[in-house]
Amino acid sequence: FPVTISYLDLRSMEAAIDDFSRQLRKGGVGVFYYAGYGVQVEGENYLIPLKAKLLRGSDVRYEAVALGKVLNAMEAAENGVNGVNIVILDACRDNPFRKFRRSSSRGLTAPLQAVSGTLIAFATAPGKVASDGTGRNGLFTSYLLKYIKTPNMEVDSMLRKVRSDVAQNTNNYQVPWTSSSLIGEFAFNQKTETTPP
């Protein structure tokens, strides 16, 4: 059950997350992808929706979605031990809200640990800036799209290739980062070989 959170306002983001959690309770693999701005305020990571009215740090908790809410929704689905949950965040960029820089820091810097059966992939390491790239997607996502369709490539191996390409492209300025507690193996493009009779 993939869900893409991009170009949505707060109400739409929250509705998509709730629907995602309900679908995930039926079992299967959960994939949550977010592209946009992220900011850390007072120890919590937030995903910033469209039309957010952020004049000071205290506005964030009312105008944005806490990343912890997404992780809690996935954990509550109880598919993480035997299933797989993957969170992909192309959201580690400079804080665009200069007015409350004192109470916030750039990107998604608050520490996160993946709950059992979950992998969290960030476009860059905590506190670093991710390149927006020159095309339709950010640099991280462009390399993610390059490898995600590779048949039977285990997700950790795929993310290592993405990390290597992004780091090489940026002279090690941007190095994608992951936190994983996956128990089994998972590939996005699983193909089974059939042996002719």
Wavefront OBJ file of the C-alpha trace (Angstrom):
o trace
v 0.000 0.000 0.000
v 2.091 2.936 -1.194
v 1.200 6.494 -0.307
v 2.813 9.586 -1.779
v 2.584 12.788 0.242
v 3.537 15.642 -2.035
v 1.813 18.909 -2.986
v -0.946 18.505 -0.386
v -2.359 20.866 2.195
v -2.501 19.906 5.888
v -6.015 18.435 5.831
v -5.257 16.373 2.714
v -1.978 15.110 4.199
v -3.663 14.016 7.423
v -6.495 12.316 5.500
v -3.980 10.467 3.299
v -2.062 9.258 6.366
v -5.247 8.038 8.055
v -6.345 6.205 4.911
v -2.860 4.718 4.553
v -2.973 3.388 8.114
v -6.399 1.799 7.553
v -5.238 0.093 4.364
v -2.036 -1.107 6.007
v -3.967 -2.856 8.769
v -5.089 -5.339 6.116
v -1.454 -6.480 5.852
v 1.178 -6.188 3.163
v 4.053 -3.821 2.561
v 3.722 -0.168 3.580
v 5.628 2.441 1.565
v 5.411 6.118 2.550
v 7.163 8.638 0.264
v 7.363 12.361 1.016
v 8.914 15.047 -1.153
v 8.956 18.609 0.113
v 10.192 20.680 3.014
v 10.931 19.240 6.415
v 11.923 21.088 9.557
v 12.838 20.150 13.117
v 11.333 22.187 15.942
v 11.901 21.454 19.626
v 13.059 17.899 19.039
v 10.313 16.863 16.601
v 10.550 16.410 12.825
v 7.726 17.967 10.794
v 6.613 17.633 7.178
v 5.490 21.006 5.834
v 2.304 20.995 3.713
v 1.266 23.522 1.090
v -0.367 26.684 2.382
v 1.222 26.311 5.837
v 1.084 29.627 7.717
v 4.298 29.590 9.715
v 5.207 32.866 11.382
v 6.974 31.418 14.442
v 8.194 28.051 15.663
v 5.096 27.389 17.754
v 2.942 27.460 14.583
v 4.555 24.319 13.233
v 2.713 21.880 15.510
v -0.626 23.250 14.215
v 0.293 23.801 10.564
v 2.464 20.761 9.780
v 2.451 16.986 10.197
v 4.764 15.432 12.762
v 6.808 12.640 11.230
v 6.167 10.676 14.425
v 2.477 10.554 13.450
v 3.377 8.702 10.256
v 5.619 6.251 12.089
v 2.960 5.689 14.765
v 0.332 4.997 12.094
v 2.602 2.394 10.501
v 3.440 0.806 13.842
v -0.245 0.696 14.825
v -0.997 -1.313 11.682
v 0.995 -4.141 13.325
v 2.431 -5.373 10.053
v 6.021 -4.393 10.882
v 7.268 -7.595 12.520
v 6.206 -9.977 9.796
v 5.736 -7.358 7.106
v 7.760 -4.478 5.791
v 7.301 -0.736 6.273
v 9.421 1.712 4.284
v 9.506 5.493 4.765
v 11.342 7.537 2.119
v 11.903 11.235 2.841
v 13.276 13.581 0.227
v 12.875 16.427 2.683
v 16.241 17.351 4.214
v 16.667 20.879 2.962
v 17.480 24.303 4.347
v 14.860 25.725 6.669
v 12.896 28.157 4.452
v 11.272 29.817 7.467
v 14.018 32.204 8.568
v 11.802 34.035 11.064
v 11.977 31.233 13.626
v 15.444 29.854 13.022
v 16.287 30.052 16.763
v 13.768 27.371 17.724
v 14.328 25.234 14.660
v 17.117 23.695 12.664
v 17.537 22.969 9.008
v 16.205 19.767 7.600
v 14.926 16.823 9.622
v 17.577 16.629 12.313
v 15.742 15.158 15.300
v 16.984 11.591 15.862
v 14.742 8.787 14.644
v 14.903 5.080 15.210
v 12.970 2.719 12.993
v 10.501 0.507 14.841
v 10.736 -3.236 14.191
v 10.198 -4.119 10.547
v 10.698 -0.546 9.341
v 13.260 1.182 7.144
v 13.546 4.983 7.042
v 15.537 6.528 4.184
v 16.520 10.204 4.166
v 17.825 12.166 1.202
v 20.828 13.195 3.300
v 22.353 12.878 6.753
v 20.794 14.738 9.722
v 21.457 18.480 9.604
v 22.639 18.444 6.002
v 21.088 19.994 2.912
v 19.754 17.907 0.027
v 20.180 19.049 -3.549
v 16.999 19.868 -5.431
v 18.673 18.637 -8.618
v 18.241 20.140 -12.051
v 15.245 18.185 -13.313
v 11.792 17.282 -12.084
v 13.081 15.452 -8.993
v 15.686 16.071 -6.330
v 19.055 14.388 -6.739
v 18.212 11.654 -4.201
v 14.906 10.799 -5.867
v 16.438 10.777 -9.346
v 18.897 8.060 -8.268
v 16.171 6.253 -6.329
v 14.128 6.057 -9.542
v 17.198 4.796 -11.389
v 17.549 1.722 -9.155
v 14.082 0.996 -7.757
v 12.985 -1.021 -10.809
v 16.069 -3.246 -10.827
v 14.739 -6.818 -10.573
v 15.297 -8.527 -7.212
v 17.602 -5.833 -5.831
v 17.235 -5.980 -2.052
v 16.195 -2.584 -0.654
v 19.311 -2.117 1.515
v 21.548 -2.836 -1.508
v 19.500 -0.463 -3.631
v 19.833 2.337 -1.086
v 23.594 1.767 -0.865
v 23.816 2.290 -4.636
v 21.702 5.448 -4.351
v 23.934 6.653 -1.490
v 27.079 6.004 -3.504
v 25.829 7.829 -6.605
v 24.509 10.837 -4.675
v 27.719 11.130 -2.634
v 29.846 10.876 -5.784
v 27.708 13.445 -7.601
v 28.039 15.946 -4.717
v 31.683 15.258 -3.762
v 30.437 13.707 -0.495
v 28.508 16.847 0.499
v 25.177 15.005 0.391
v 25.193 11.457 1.711
v 21.788 9.746 2.007
v 21.126 8.227 5.405
v 19.036 5.294 6.578
v 17.737 3.797 9.804
v 16.627 0.205 9.433
v 15.210 -2.557 11.570
v 14.057 -4.760 8.707
v 14.139 -8.419 9.640
v 13.628 -10.069 6.268
v 14.695 -9.137 2.753
v 12.590 -7.013 0.427
v 12.914 -5.877 -3.192
v 10.591 -3.407 -4.901
v 10.707 -5.272 -8.223
v 10.478 -8.940 -7.293
v 10.797 -11.288 -10.244
v 10.717 -15.047 -10.082
v 12.727 -17.027 -12.564
v 10.795 -19.621 -14.446
v 12.660 -22.624 -15.723
v 11.404 -23.891 -19.070
v 10.306 -27.583 -19.063
l 1 2 3 4 5 6 7 8 9 10 11 12 13 14 15 16 17 18 19 20 21 22 23 24 25 26 27 28 29 30 31 32 33 34 35 36 37 38 39 40 41 42 43 44 45 46 47 48 49 50 51 52 53 54 55 56 57 58 59 60 61 62 63 64 65 66 67 68 69 70 71 72 73 74 75 76 77 78 79 80 81 82 83 84 85 86 87 88 89 90 91 92 93 94 95 96 97 98 99 100 101 102 103 104 105 106 107 108 109 110 111 112 113 114 115 116 117 118 119 120 121 122 123 124 125 126 127 128 129 130 131 132 133 134 135 136 137 138 139 140 141 142 143 144 145 146 147 148 149 150 151 152 153 154 155 156 157 158 159 160 161 162 163 164 165 166 167 168 169 170 171 172 173 174 175 176 177 178 179 180 181 182 183 184 185 186 187 188 189 190 191 192 193 194 195 196 197
